Amino acid sequence: MDAVDQAILRRLQRDGRQTNRELAEAVGIAPSTALERTRALRTRGVITGFHAAVDAATLGRSVQALISIRIRPQSREAIENTRDSMAALPETLSVFVVTGNEDILVHVAVPSTAYLRDFVLDRLARRKEFVDVRTTVVFDYVQPVEQSELPASEDRYRRSPYA
């Protein structure tokens, strides 16, 4: 990705609804170039889609939590089934398969701590394959708007000292 691609990506992450003409003007290129570059970013898989960002609190889901789940027996099938079933729940914002003491980390947004308690006790803790469920309430949540390539100086952290 060159500087123009990165500028296009930054602008689209801030506002995916802007017109191609607005994008081209902001980046300082011709509209045809902006369209061609944006299409290329999509084709290469850099841009995976456009969506509406939603504020969970305005939907009555002001309490967020991270729920750690340990699964037994531990198998690919059990972890993938849990990942998929957690992702299908309306309370779920994100699901992560992780290493460490837990196998799955679920980010949820719910209306209240009472709802969270009932959700964990009635819908998660009862599952026989879940041997441990831990909940952490989120006090503050910030999701960065922009993501881009790391600066070239970061390459040293990706290289093995044994290469």
Secondary structure as GFF3:
##gff-version 3
##sequence-region A 1 163
A	DSSP	alpha_helix	3	14	.	.	.	ID=ss1
A	DSSP	alpha_helix	20	27	.	.	.	ID=ss2
A	DSSP	alpha_helix	31	43	.	.	.	ID=ss3
A	DSSP	three_ten_helix	56	59	.	.	.	ID=ss4
A	DSSP	beta_strand	63	71	.	.	.	ID=ss5
A	DSSP	alpha_helix	76	87	.	.	.	ID=ss6
A	DSSP	beta_strand	92	97	.	.	.	ID=ss7
A	DSSP	beta_strand	104	110	.	.	.	ID=ss8
A	DSSP	alpha_helix	113	118	.	.	.	ID=ss9
A	DSSP	pi_helix	119	124	.	.	.	ID=ss10
A	DSSP	beta_strand	130	138	.	.	.	ID=ss11
A	DSSP	three_ten_helix	152	154	.	.	.	ID=ss12
A	DSSP	alpha_helix	155	158	.	.	.	ID=ss13
###
